[in-house]
């Protein structure tokens, strides 16, 4: 398992303040105390003390996908360190974040969730990553004792997947989907191709699970072009060359790839070896810098960007290359440098967006005076028009007790050889629109 709950800066200082000054309630507090050293008094049950807010993340720290998603954990560590050090934490308390390894395995993710709840007694999960792991853990998180009564659930905030069933507030009242749902992404990409690539033939390659099938179904339902071939692969596959050979034999103009970065990189490797150059259209889960790094390999990320140039995808975050001078990216870069984060890329921007939304949730809960698990969930559901600094203009987060989908807009983009993500439309397209 990954290292859990490293001591974060400010904990000892906050403890001294609490012992010396005592706890005071301040109704006008903005989430970080009233400036005189007092800590706002709130109702708590699990994971929140006078000095800390304990949260956990289930994520692949070993196995084939660990390297792909490696920047997420150190980014969140750095961002929460920044919040604790420079902003005084949230509600006068330090965020104590820990990550554990679920090996991208549903069964292991279920075990990790139980450890976080029963042993570590966190107040909330944040950013649990991946469709298979969340499939294994979400049911347990929403009903830990398995009696059918979800009142004992734990906030499962801003999970990193786009399968729309996770946003079903009736079935999973404690789970909130962070990513745009995959089915809607498929419809957005299909509609873009219908308008801009009429008459071209299409083939699909997708992962044979809820992730891939959702993205495939949304796309195929709306695409007007002839679909000349379709191939699937298992997430545990070690080789997809036979599927790619079948697609190549069908000679499509466009190949729609709904795959995770490691498998998408194999598509480009196959194309290079076989002098094959269809238009590639892919899911936003393949963040450009991550994919370019894998494709470039020993030749470097610059070679990777050249190899994937012309690929069409979707985006909802500021681009660390094209937007390098944007104040939000400048500040993100500073935070990563000052607090031991990884080199800035698409995934670090993504992780900070989750971190900012977590902070917003706890600030609302603090203002409400309720930082119990139920209070934190209510706070998340009350987020309305929140704009993480690192998101594209026009993409804001609004949720409710019946709407558990955080990001509901996307912008189609084309990846450029210099790493720039070129917007292909003037404003975000609503999911399902």
C-alpha positions as CSV (number, residue, x, y, z in Angstrom):
1,X,0.0,0.0,0.0
2,X,1.1,3.6,-0.6
3,X,2.2,5.7,2.3
4,X,-0.8,7.0,4.2
5,X,-1.2,10.4,5.8
6,X,2.3,11.9,5.8
7,X,2.5,14.7,8.4
8,X,1.6,17.9,6.7
9,X,2.9,21.4,7.5
10,X,1.0,23.4,10.0
11,X,-0.4,20.6,12.1
12,X,1.8,21.3,15.1
13,X,1.2,25.0,14.8
14,X,-2.5,24.5,14.7
15,X,-2.4,22.2,17.7
16,X,-0.5,24.9,19.7
17,X,-3.1,27.5,18.7
18,X,-5.9,25.2,19.8
19,X,-4.4,24.4,23.2
20,X,-3.4,28.0,23.9
21,X,-6.4,30.0,22.6
22,X,-9.2,27.4,22.7
23,X,-11.8,26.8,20.1
24,X,-14.2,29.6,19.2
25,X,-17.1,29.7,16.8
26,X,-17.1,32.5,14.2
27,X,-20.2,32.7,12.0
28,X,-18.6,35.1,9.6
29,X,-15.5,32.9,9.0
30,X,-14.5,32.3,5.4
31,X,-13.2,28.8,6.0
32,X,-9.8,29.5,7.5
33,X,-10.4,31.0,10.9
34,X,-11.1,34.7,11.9
35,X,-7.5,35.9,11.8
36,X,-7.0,35.9,15.6
37,X,-5.7,32.3,15.8
38,X,-9.0,30.7,16.7
39,X,-10.3,27.6,14.9
40,X,-14.0,27.6,13.9
41,X,-16.1,25.3,15.9
42,X,-18.0,22.8,13.7
43,X,-19.9,19.5,14.1
44,X,-17.7,16.5,13.3
45,X,-17.9,12.7,13.3
46,X,-15.1,11.1,11.4
47,X,-11.7,12.4,10.1
48,X,-12.0,16.0,11.3
49,X,-10.4,17.2,14.5
50,X,-9.4,20.6,15.8
51,X,-6.2,20.4,13.7
52,X,-6.8,18.3,10.6
53,X,-9.2,17.1,7.9
54,X,-8.3,13.5,6.9
55,X,-9.0,12.4,3.3
56,X,-7.9,9.5,1.2
57,X,-7.5,8.5,-2.4
58,X,-7.6,5.0,-4.0
59,X,-5.3,5.0,-7.0
60,X,-2.9,2.7,-8.9
61,X,0.5,3.1,-7.4
62,X,1.8,-0.2,-8.9
63,X,1.2,-2.1,-12.1
64,X,1.2,-1.0,-15.7
65,X,-1.0,2.1,-15.1
66,X,1.0,3.4,-12.2
67,X,3.5,5.2,-14.4
68,X,0.7,6.7,-16.5
69,X,-1.1,8.3,-13.6
70,X,2.0,8.9,-11.5
71,X,1.8,12.7,-11.4
72,X,-1.6,12.8,-9.6
73,X,-0.5,11.9,-6.1
74,X,2.5,14.2,-5.8
75,X,0.4,17.0,-7.3
76,X,-2.3,16.6,-4.7
77,X,0.4,16.4,-2.0
78,X,2.0,19.6,-3.2
79,X,-1.3,21.4,-3.6
80,X,-2.6,20.5,-0.2
81,X,0.8,21.4,1.3
82,X,0.4,24.8,-0.3
83,X,-3.1,25.2,1.1
84,X,-2.0,24.3,4.5
85,X,1.1,26.5,4.5
86,X,0.0,29.6,2.6
87,X,-3.7,29.6,3.2
88,X,-3.8,28.3,6.7
89,X,-5.6,25.1,5.7
90,X,-9.4,25.0,5.5
91,X,-11.5,26.0,8.5
92,X,-8.3,26.5,10.5
93,X,-7.4,22.8,9.9
94,X,-4.7,21.2,7.8
95,X,-5.8,18.8,5.0
96,X,-4.2,15.5,5.8
97,X,-4.2,13.6,2.5
98,X,-3.1,10.0,1.9
99,X,-3.1,7.7,-1.1
100,X,-3.2,3.9,-1.2
101,X,-2.5,1.5,-4.0
102,X,-5.5,-0.3,-5.5
103,X,-3.4,-1.8,-8.3
104,X,-6.2,-0.7,-10.7
105,X,-8.0,-3.8,-9.5
106,X,-11.7,-3.8,-8.4
107,X,-11.1,-6.3,-5.6
108,X,-8.1,-4.5,-4.2
109,X,-9.9,-1.2,-4.5
110,X,-12.7,-2.6,-2.3
111,X,-10.1,-3.6,0.3
112,X,-8.5,-0.2,0.2
113,X,-11.9,1.5,0.7
114,X,-12.5,-0.7,3.8
115,X,-9.1,0.3,5.2
116,X,-9.7,4.0,4.7
117,X,-13.2,3.8,6.3
118,X,-12.6,1.3,9.2
119,X,-9.0,1.9,10.1
120,X,-8.2,5.4,9.1
121,X,-11.7,6.9,9.6
122,X,-11.4,9.5,6.9
123,X,-14.1,12.0,6.4
124,X,-14.1,11.6,2.6
125,X,-12.5,10.0,-0.4
126,X,-11.1,12.4,-3.1
127,X,-10.5,11.6,-6.7
128,X,-10.6,7.7,-6.6
129,X,-9.2,6.9,-10.0
130,X,-10.4,4.5,-12.8
131,X,-13.5,2.8,-13.9
132,X,-12.6,-0.8,-12.8
133,X,-11.4,0.3,-9.3
134,X,-14.5,2.5,-8.7
135,X,-16.7,-0.4,-9.9
136,X,-15.2,-2.4,-7.1
137,X,-15.4,0.1,-4.4
138,X,-18.3,2.6,-4.9
139,X,-21.0,0.2,-3.7
140,X,-19.1,-0.5,-0.5
141,X,-18.4,3.2,0.1
142,X,-22.0,4.0,-0.3
143,X,-23.2,1.3,2.0
144,X,-20.3,0.0,4.2
145,X,-22.3,-2.4,6.3
146,X,-24.1,-3.8,3.3
147,X,-27.6,-3.6,4.8
148,X,-29.2,-1.7,2.0
149,X,-29.4,1.5,4.1
150,X,-27.0,4.1,2.7
151,X,-27.2,6.5,5.6
152,X,-23.7,5.2,6.8
153,X,-22.0,6.0,3.5
154,X,-18.8,8.1,3.1
155,X,-18.4,11.0,0.7
156,X,-16.9,9.6,-2.5
157,X,-15.9,12.9,-4.0
158,X,-14.9,13.8,-7.6
159,X,-14.0,10.3,-8.8
160,X,-11.8,10.1,-11.8
161,X,-13.9,8.3,-14.3
162,X,-16.6,9.3,-16.8
163,X,-19.0,6.4,-16.6
164,X,-22.4,8.1,-16.2
165,X,-23.8,5.4,-13.9
166,X,-21.5,6.6,-11.2
167,X,-23.4,9.9,-11.3
168,X,-26.7,8.2,-10.5
169,X,-27.5,10.0,-7.2
170,X,-30.4,7.7,-6.4
171,X,-28.2,4.5,-6.7
172,X,-25.0,6.0,-5.3
173,X,-26.0,8.9,-3.1
174,X,-22.4,9.4,-1.8
175,X,-20.5,9.4,-5.1
176,X,-19.9,12.4,-7.3
177,X,-18.4,12.0,-10.8
178,X,-15.7,14.6,-11.6
179,X,-15.0,13.9,-15.3
180,X,-17.4,14.5,-18.1
181,X,-19.3,11.4,-18.9
182,X,-17.9,9.2,-21.7
183,X,-21.1,8.7,-23.5
184,X,-21.6,12.4,-23.9
185,X,-18.0,12.8,-25.0
186,X,-18.7,10.3,-27.8
187,X,-21.6,12.3,-29.0
188,X,-19.6,15.5,-29.0
189,X,-16.8,14.0,-31.0
190,X,-19.3,12.3,-33.4
191,X,-21.2,15.6,-34.0
192,X,-17.9,17.4,-34.7
193,X,-16.9,14.8,-37.3
194,X,-20.3,14.9,-38.8
195,X,-19.9,18.7,-39.4
196,X,-16.3,18.7,-40.4
197,X,-15.5,15.3,-41.9
198,X,-18.6,14.3,-43.9
199,X,-18.4,11.2,-46.0
200,X,-15.3,9.7,-44.4
201,X,-15.4,6.1,-43.1
202,X,-14.8,5.3,-39.5
203,X,-13.4,2.3,-37.5
204,X,-13.4,2.0,-33.7
205,X,-11.1,0.5,-31.1
206,X,-12.3,0.5,-27.5
207,X,-11.7,-1.1,-24.2
208,X,-14.1,-3.9,-23.4
209,X,-15.6,-2.5,-20.2
210,X,-17.9,0.2,-19.0
211,X,-15.3,2.9,-19.9
212,X,-14.8,1.9,-23.5
213,X,-18.3,0.8,-24.2
214,X,-19.8,4.1,-22.9
215,X,-17.5,6.1,-25.2
216,X,-18.1,3.8,-28.1
217,X,-21.9,3.8,-27.7
218,X,-22.2,7.6,-27.6
219,X,-20.0,7.9,-30.7
220,X,-21.6,5.2,-32.8
221,X,-25.1,6.4,-32.0
222,X,-24.5,9.8,-33.5
223,X,-21.8,9.3,-36.2
224,X,-23.3,9.7,-39.7
225,X,-20.3,8.1,-41.5
226,X,-20.1,4.4,-42.3
227,X,-18.5,2.4,-39.5
228,X,-16.4,-0.2,-41.4
229,X,-14.8,-2.1,-38.5
230,X,-14.9,-2.3,-34.8
231,X,-12.4,-4.0,-32.4
232,X,-12.2,-4.3,-28.7
233,X,-9.5,-5.2,-26.3
234,X,-9.4,-6.3,-22.6
235,X,-7.8,-3.9,-20.1
236,X,-5.4,-6.8,-19.1
237,X,-4.3,-7.4,-22.7
238,X,-0.5,-7.4,-23.4
239,X,-0.9,-7.0,-27.2
240,X,-3.5,-5.4,-29.5
241,X,-1.7,-5.8,-32.9
242,X,-4.2,-8.3,-34.2
243,X,-7.0,-5.8,-33.6
244,X,-5.1,-3.0,-35.2
245,X,-4.3,-5.2,-38.2
246,X,-8.0,-5.8,-38.7
247,X,-8.7,-2.1,-38.5
248,X,-6.0,-1.4,-41.0
249,X,-7.4,-4.0,-43.4
250,X,-10.7,-2.2,-43.3
251,X,-8.9,1.0,-44.6
252,X,-10.9,3.6,-42.6
253,X,-10.3,7.3,-43.0
254,X,-10.8,7.8,-39.2
255,X,-10.0,5.6,-36.3
256,X,-11.9,6.4,-33.1
257,X,-9.8,5.2,-30.2
258,X,-11.5,4.9,-26.8
259,X,-8.6,3.6,-24.7
260,X,-6.4,4.5,-21.8
261,X,-3.0,6.1,-22.6
262,X,-0.9,3.0,-22.6
263,X,-3.1,1.3,-25.2
264,X,-3.5,4.5,-27.2
265,X,0.2,4.8,-27.4
266,X,0.4,1.3,-29.0
267,X,-1.9,2.6,-31.8
268,X,0.7,5.2,-32.7
269,X,3.5,2.7,-32.5
270,X,1.7,0.3,-34.8
271,X,0.9,3.1,-37.3
272,X,4.6,4.1,-37.4
273,X,5.7,0.6,-38.0
274,X,3.1,-0.1,-40.7
275,X,3.1,3.2,-42.6
276,X,-0.5,3.8,-41.7
277,X,-1.9,7.3,-41.1
278,X,-5.6,7.5,-40.5
279,X,-7.1,10.4,-38.6
280,X,-7.1,9.5,-34.9
281,X,-9.9,10.7,-32.7
282,X,-9.6,9.9,-29.0
283,X,-10.9,10.4,-25.5
284,X,-9.8,13.2,-23.2
285,X,-8.6,10.5,-20.8
286,X,-5.4,10.5,-23.0
287,X,-4.0,13.8,-21.7
288,X,-1.7,15.1,-24.4
289,X,1.5,15.5,-22.3
290,X,1.1,12.0,-20.8
291,X,0.4,10.4,-24.2
292,X,3.3,12.3,-25.9
293,X,5.6,11.2,-23.1
294,X,4.7,7.5,-23.7
295,X,4.8,7.7,-27.5
296,X,8.1,9.7,-27.5
297,X,9.8,7.2,-25.1
298,X,13.6,7.6,-25.1
299,X,13.3,10.2,-27.9
300,X,11.5,12.6,-25.5
301,X,8.1,14.3,-25.2
302,X,8.8,16.6,-28.2
303,X,9.1,13.6,-30.5
304,X,5.9,12.3,-28.9
305,X,4.0,15.4,-29.7
306,X,5.2,15.3,-33.3
307,X,4.0,11.7,-33.6
308,X,0.5,12.5,-32.2
309,X,0.1,15.9,-34.0
310,X,-3.2,16.2,-35.7
311,X,-5.1,14.0,-33.3
312,X,-8.6,15.3,-32.3
313,X,-9.8,15.0,-28.8
314,X,-11.6,17.0,-26.1
315,X,-10.4,19.3,-23.3
316,X,-11.8,21.2,-20.3
317,X,-8.5,22.3,-18.7
318,X,-6.1,25.1,-19.3
319,X,-3.2,23.9,-21.5
320,X,0.2,24.0,-19.7
321,X,1.9,24.7,-23.1
322,X,-0.4,27.1,-24.9
323,X,-1.5,28.8,-21.6
324,X,1.9,28.8,-20.0
325,X,1.5,32.6,-19.4
326,X,-2.0,32.4,-18.0
327,X,-1.8,33.5,-14.3
328,X,-3.5,30.3,-13.2
329,X,-0.8,28.1,-14.9
330,X,2.0,30.4,-13.6
331,X,0.7,30.0,-10.1
332,X,0.2,26.2,-10.6
333,X,3.8,26.0,-11.8
334,X,5.0,27.9,-8.7
335,X,3.1,25.7,-6.4
336,X,4.5,22.5,-7.9
337,X,8.0,24.0,-7.7
338,X,7.7,25.3,-4.2
339,X,6.1,22.3,-2.6
340,X,7.9,19.4,-4.3
341,X,5.3,18.6,-7.0
342,X,6.1,16.9,-10.3
343,X,6.9,18.7,-13.6
344,X,3.8,20.5,-14.9
345,X,1.7,18.7,-17.4
346,X,-1.9,18.0,-18.3
347,X,-2.3,15.6,-15.4
348,X,-0.9,18.0,-12.8
349,X,-3.4,20.6,-14.0
350,X,-6.2,18.0,-13.7
351,X,-5.2,17.0,-10.2
352,X,-5.1,20.5,-9.0
353,X,-8.6,21.0,-10.4
354,X,-9.7,18.2,-8.1
355,X,-7.8,19.7,-5.2
356,X,-9.4,23.1,-5.7
357,X,-12.8,21.5,-5.7
358,X,-12.1,19.6,-2.6
359,X,-11.0,22.8,-0.8
360,X,-14.2,24.5,-2.0
361,X,-16.3,21.7,-0.6
362,X,-14.7,21.9,2.8
363,X,-14.9,25.7,2.9
364,X,-18.7,25.4,2.3
365,X,-19.0,22.7,5.0
366,X,-17.1,24.9,7.4
367,X,-19.3,27.9,6.7
368,X,-22.3,25.6,7.3
369,X,-20.8,24.6,10.7
370,X,-21.1,20.9,9.7
371,X,-18.0,18.9,8.8
372,X,-19.5,15.5,9.5
373,X,-19.5,13.1,6.5
374,X,-23.1,14.0,5.8
375,X,-22.3,17.7,6.1
376,X,-19.4,17.4,3.7
377,X,-21.6,15.6,1.2
378,X,-24.3,18.3,1.5
379,X,-21.6,20.9,0.9
380,X,-20.4,19.2,-2.3
381,X,-24.0,18.9,-3.6
382,X,-24.4,22.7,-3.0
383,X,-21.5,23.8,-5.2
384,X,-23.0,26.1,-7.8
385,X,-21.0,27.8,-10.6
386,X,-17.6,27.1,-9.1
387,X,-14.7,27.6,-11.5
388,X,-11.4,26.0,-10.6
389,X,-8.7,28.4,-11.6
390,X,-7.1,25.8,-13.9
391,X,-10.2,25.1,-16.0
392,X,-11.0,26.7,-19.3
393,X,-13.2,29.7,-19.4
394,X,-16.9,28.8,-19.5
395,X,-16.5,25.4,-17.8
396,X,-18.0,25.7,-14.2
397,X,-19.1,23.1,-11.7
398,X,-22.7,22.9,-10.4
399,X,-24.1,20.0,-8.5
400,X,-27.2,19.1,-6.4
401,X,-28.6,16.3,-4.4
402,X,-30.0,14.9,-7.7
403,X,-27.1,15.9,-10.0
404,X,-23.8,14.2,-9.2
405,X,-21.9,15.1,-12.4
406,X,-19.3,17.8,-11.8
407,X,-17.9,18.7,-15.3
408,X,-20.6,18.8,-18.0
409,X,-18.9,20.7,-20.8
410,X,-16.0,20.0,-23.3
411,X,-14.2,21.7,-26.0
412,X,-13.0,19.7,-29.1
413,X,-9.3,20.3,-29.7
414,X,-6.5,19.3,-32.1
415,X,-3.1,18.4,-30.7
416,X,-0.3,20.4,-32.4
417,X,3.3,19.3,-33.0
418,X,4.5,21.8,-30.4
419,X,2.2,20.5,-27.8
420,X,-0.5,23.2,-28.1
421,X,-4.1,22.0,-27.8
422,X,-5.8,24.0,-30.5
423,X,-9.5,24.7,-29.8
424,X,-11.8,23.7,-32.7
425,X,-14.9,25.5,-31.5
426,X,-15.4,28.9,-29.9
427,X,-17.1,27.8,-26.7
428,X,-17.6,24.7,-24.6
429,X,-20.2,22.2,-25.7
430,X,-22.6,20.9,-23.0
431,X,-22.4,17.2,-22.3
432,X,-25.4,15.7,-24.1
433,X,-25.6,18.8,-26.3
